[in-house]
């Protein structure tokens, strides 16, 4: 395996620690009865008027400063259109073209106890979708999560190893908790991690694979280790 290099990038989806949702006055909750906290904005009823929760903007700026990134003078929201039952608007409000931050860094101590860092491509604010539950052959939807405020933190892909991937996730989680941006409890879905992996040899580059919603730093390490070996087997 020494002749193969591993390249990994992360997408962190982090629930912002605030009292109500991104664009509505519904309370933010993870533990209440299904559909107890979803108002006309969350359900996209006619005549709705989304109004930005300014606390989310403040937390996004604090996160951006913590990552040492560049905050532009102008930001805007975009519509990401797709049609699915967990998205009653028919689009997600997100930031594609003018995010809250670009060009940051997350510093961490690697598996050799050396100071290292991973480049942060962008930080953007966006709405979460509703939660879908399969039960008894039916697809049930809990709209308590619809419109929950998220930060999406996207890193650049970099050469690394599986153990360092675990350490990056733990460092990000600790940073978010210490700055009180998010409780970042992975077991409650407050921090979800997508991992992008590719393997490169001297004369060949493998295809990138994305692993969605990995739960926990240790599971990130296991997933990367598994995919690293699987890719090498395929390429060889």
N, C-alpha and C positions, 0 to 999 in steps of 0.2 A: 504493500500500500504506500510505501515511501515515495514512489514515482508519481503518485496521483495527488493533485491538490484539490482541496475542498473550498468552494466559495459559497457563502451563506449571507442572506439578507433577511431582515425581519420587518414585519408590520405589526405594531402593537395597537390594539383597540382598547382604549382605557375609558372607563366610566368616570366622568367628572364628579367630584364630590360637591354637590350643591343641593338646594332644597327642592327645586322644581325643574321641569324638563327644558330642553333647549329653546323651544319656541312656544311653549304653553305653560299655563299655571298649574298643571297636574303635578302632584307630588312625585318625587323620585322614590321608588321603592323596589325591593327585590323579594320581599318575603310575604307581602299581603295576598289576599284572595285574588284569583284571576279577574281581570277587567274591573277592578275596584277603583283604579286611578287612570282613567282615559277619558278626556273631554272631547269637545267638538273639533278642536285643532288636531289632536292625536288621531281621531277617526276620519279626518279630512271631509267633514260635513260641509255642505254648501255655505258660502259666506264666511268661511274661517279666515282669520287674519293672524299669521304667525308673527310674534314679537320676540326679539332676541333676549334671552336671559343674560344680562350683563355680567353676572358672576362667572358665567362660563368663559366669557371673553377675558376677564381678569385672570382666571386660572390658566387659560391657554397662554397668556403673556408670561406669567410666572414660569410655566414649564419651558417656554422658549428661552427665557433668560437663564434658567437652570442648565439648559443644554448649550448655552453660549452661541445661539444662532442669530441670524439676521432677520429682524422684524421690519417689514416694509411699511411705508407710509399709508399704503392703500391695500385693503383686503376686500374680498367679496365672496358671496356664496353662489354655488352653481347647482343646477338640478341634474341628478344622475337618474335617468329614466329607466325603469324596469317594472314589469307587471307581475306581482306575486301577492298572495293573500296576506303575507306578513307586512306588506307595505301599502296601506290603504290610499295614500296620496297618488300612487303610480310613479313616484319619483322619490329619491332621497335628497335632502338638502345637505350639500357637502361643499368642499372647496377644492376644485381641480386646478384652476388657473392662477389664483392669487391666495395662497394659503397664509396662515398666521406667521409661519416661520420657515426659513430655508437655511441650509449650510451650518448645521450645528455639530456637536460632538458629545458623545457619552464616554467618559473615562471610567476605566475599571482595572482591577488587578487580575492578570491572566493566570493560567494554571501553573506558571513558573514564578508567580508572585512579582511579575514585572508590571509596571504601569503601562497600560495600553489604551486604545480608544477605538471606537467605531464611529464612522461619519453618519450624521443624521441628514437625510435628504430633505425632509419636510415634516412639519407638524400642521395638521389641519383639524378644524372642528366639523362635526357632522352628527346627524341624527342616527340613533339606533333603530332597528326594525322591531316589530312585535316578535314574540316568542311562539314558535310552533311546537306542538306536542302531539305525537302519534299515540293514540289510545283506542283499543278495541276496534281497530280497522278504520278509525276516523282521524282526521287531521283537525286538532283543536288549536285555537289561537288565543293567546293572552296578550292583550294590548297594553298592559301595564308598562311594558318595556318600550312600546312605540314612542319615538320622540325623545328617548333618554339621551342626554348629552354625552358625546364621545369625543375624545382626542384620538386621532389616528397619527401615530408616530412611525415614519417610514425611514429605514436605514439604507445606506448604500451597501451593495454586496461587497464582501471583503474576504480575503484568504484567512482561514481560521481552522479550528478543530472542534470536535463535538463538546469537549469539556468547557472550552471558552464560551460556547454558545449558552450553556447553562449559566455561566457567570455574568454574561451580558444581561440575560433576562432578570436575574436576581438584582443586579445593579440598577436596572431601570425601575423595577418594582420598588426598591428602597428609595430611590430619588423621588418618585411620585408620592410615596408615603411621607417622607420627611418634609417635602414642600407643601403637604396637605392638599395636593391636587386631586388625589384619588386614594381610597382605601386599598385599591388594587388587589382585592381578594380574589384570587384566581378561581377558588372553589365556588364562589358566588357569581362568577361570570363578569366581575368588575374589571378584569384584565384578560384579554384573549390575544393569543399570539399566532400569527401566520408565519411560516418559515419557508423561504425560497432557497433551494439547494441545487447546485450543479457541481460536477466533477470534471477536472481538466488534467489531461496528460501532456506529454511533450509534443505530440503530433495530432491530438484529437481533443475536442471539447464536447462534453456531454450536454444533453438538453436540460433546461431548468425545470424543476418540479416544485410545486407549491403544496405544502402541508397546511391545511386549514385548522384553526381553532385548537391548537395544542394547549393542553391544560397543565401548567406547572413547569418550573425550570428543569427539573430532573427528567420529565417526559420530553422536553425539547432536546436535551442531550441524547436520550435514547432514540428519538425519531431521527435526528441527524446522523447518529452512528449507524443506524439501520440503513438509511438511504445512501449513505456514503459507501457502504459495502455492496449494496444492491447495484448502484450505478457502476461501480468498478467491475463487478461480475458481468454486467451487460456489455460494457465497453471492451472488456478483455475477450 
